[in-house]
Amino acid sequence: MNRLFVSLSFLVVAALPLRSFAATPDATLDAPLVCNESGHQFIADLMNQQLINPKPSHVERNSINAFSPTPNAHLTAFGFRVFAVVGFEKDDPMFRTGDGEPLAQSAYGVVVFGSEDKVQSALTDAGSTAIVHHVAPLITAIFCKRN
């Protein structure tokens, strides 16, 4: 019996993600996602904390830049895990421009794992004015923009 417990304990520990044992930056992005700052401020803060890669991994036609969290960063928004951070600020060298019309003068947000309904409920409860957009099943964007 004791041997079974030790074996099961070893399997559980082996199955835990490595980040549980490493010093990793954790950050909740709830506060800026009440849409009270600029795209530049949002992205620059995350870059300065080394929570996202400084170069966008993708740029949409509408100039929205997608940034990946750094390998050890654990970002959440309203309790949902963030797997991409997006942003744009017109005439700002921090951002690359797409070949289409920019979505807004300034925009930012995150893409999370979670259903649109649950994400919207969490934002409503928090008093956020962010826009919720369905991306794919169980993948939702939380988005703030200024014109």
C-alpha positions in Angstrom: 0.0 0.0 0.0 2.8 2.4 0.9 4.6 1.6 -2.3 1.4 2.4 -4.3 1.1 5.7 -2.6 4.7 6.6 -3.3 4.3 5.6 -7.0 1.1 7.6 -7.4 2.6 10.6 -5.7 5.6 10.4 -8.1 3.2 10.3 -11.1 1.2 13.3 -9.8 4.4 15.3 -9.2 5.8 14.3 -12.6 2.6 15.4 -14.3 2.6 18.9 -12.8 3.8 21.7 -15.1 7.4 22.7 -14.6 6.4 26.3 -13.9 5.1 25.2 -10.5 8.7 24.7 -9.4 10.3 27.6 -11.2 10.3 31.3 -10.3 7.9 32.6 -12.9 6.4 36.0 -13.4 2.7 35.8 -12.7 0.5 38.7 -13.6 -3.2 39.4 -13.6 -4.3 41.9 -16.3 -7.7 42.7 -14.9 -7.0 46.3 -14.0 -5.8 47.6 -17.4 -8.7 45.7 -19.1 -11.3 48.0 -17.6 -10.2 50.1 -20.6 -8.6 53.0 -18.8 -5.2 53.3 -20.7 -3.7 53.5 -24.1 -2.5 50.6 -26.3 1.1 52.0 -25.9 0.9 52.0 -22.1 -0.6 48.5 -21.9 2.0 46.9 -24.2 4.9 48.9 -22.9 4.1 47.9 -19.3 4.1 44.2 -20.2 7.3 44.6 -22.2 9.1 46.4 -19.3 8.1 43.6 -17.0 9.3 41.1 -19.6 5.9 39.4 -19.6 5.6 39.5 -23.4 8.1 39.2 -26.3 9.1 42.7 -27.5 8.5 41.9 -31.2 5.0 41.0 -32.4 4.5 37.5 -33.6 1.8 38.6 -36.0 0.4 41.8 -37.5 -3.2 41.9 -38.8 -4.3 43.9 -41.8 -6.0 46.3 -39.4 -2.6 46.9 -37.7 -3.4 45.0 -34.5 -0.1 43.5 -33.3 -0.1 40.1 -31.5 2.5 39.5 -28.9 3.3 36.2 -27.3 3.8 35.9 -23.5 7.4 35.1 -22.6 8.0 31.4 -22.0 7.9 31.6 -18.2 5.1 34.2 -17.9 1.8 33.2 -16.5 -0.8 35.8 -17.5 -4.4 35.8 -16.5 -7.4 38.1 -17.1 -10.5 37.8 -15.0 -9.5 34.3 -14.0 -8.8 33.1 -17.6 -5.4 32.1 -18.9 -4.0 34.5 -21.5 -2.2 33.1 -24.5 -1.9 36.2 -26.6 -1.7 39.9 -26.0 -2.7 42.4 -28.7 -2.3 46.1 -29.2 -1.8 49.1 -31.5 -1.2 52.8 -31.2 -1.3 55.0 -34.3 2.0 56.6 -35.2 3.8 54.7 -32.5 7.1 53.1 -33.5 6.5 50.3 -31.0 3.9 48.8 -33.4 4.1 47.6 -36.9 1.3 48.7 -39.3 -0.8 46.4 -41.5 -1.7 47.1 -45.1 -5.3 47.8 -44.3 -7.2 50.5 -42.3 -6.2 50.6 -38.6 -9.0 49.4 -36.3 -8.7 52.4 -34.0 -6.3 55.2 -32.9 -5.4 53.0 -29.9 -6.5 49.5 -29.0 -5.3 46.7 -26.8 -6.4 43.4 -25.2 -5.8 39.8 -24.7 -6.9 36.4 -26.0 -8.0 33.9 -23.4 -9.1 30.3 -23.0 -12.7 30.5 -22.1 -16.2 30.6 -23.5 -17.6 33.9 -24.7 -20.5 33.8 -22.1 -18.2 33.1 -19.2 -15.7 35.8 -20.2 -18.6 38.3 -20.7 -20.0 37.4 -17.3 -16.6 37.9 -15.6 -16.1 41.3 -17.3 -19.6 42.5 -16.4 -19.1 41.5 -12.7 -15.8 43.4 -12.7 -17.4 46.5 -14.3 -15.2 46.4 -17.4 -16.3 48.1 -20.6 -14.1 45.9 -22.7 -15.5 44.3 -25.8 -15.8 40.5 -25.8 -15.3 38.8 -29.1 -15.7 35.1 -29.9 -12.5 33.8 -31.7 -13.1 30.0 -31.8 -14.7 27.4 -29.5 -13.5 28.3 -26.0 -11.2 31.0 -27.2 -12.3 34.6 -26.6 -10.8 38.1 -27.1 -11.1 40.8 -24.5 -10.6 44.1 -26.3 -10.4 47.9 -25.4 -10.2 50.6 -28.1 -10.1 54.4 -28.3 -10.9 56.5 -31.4 
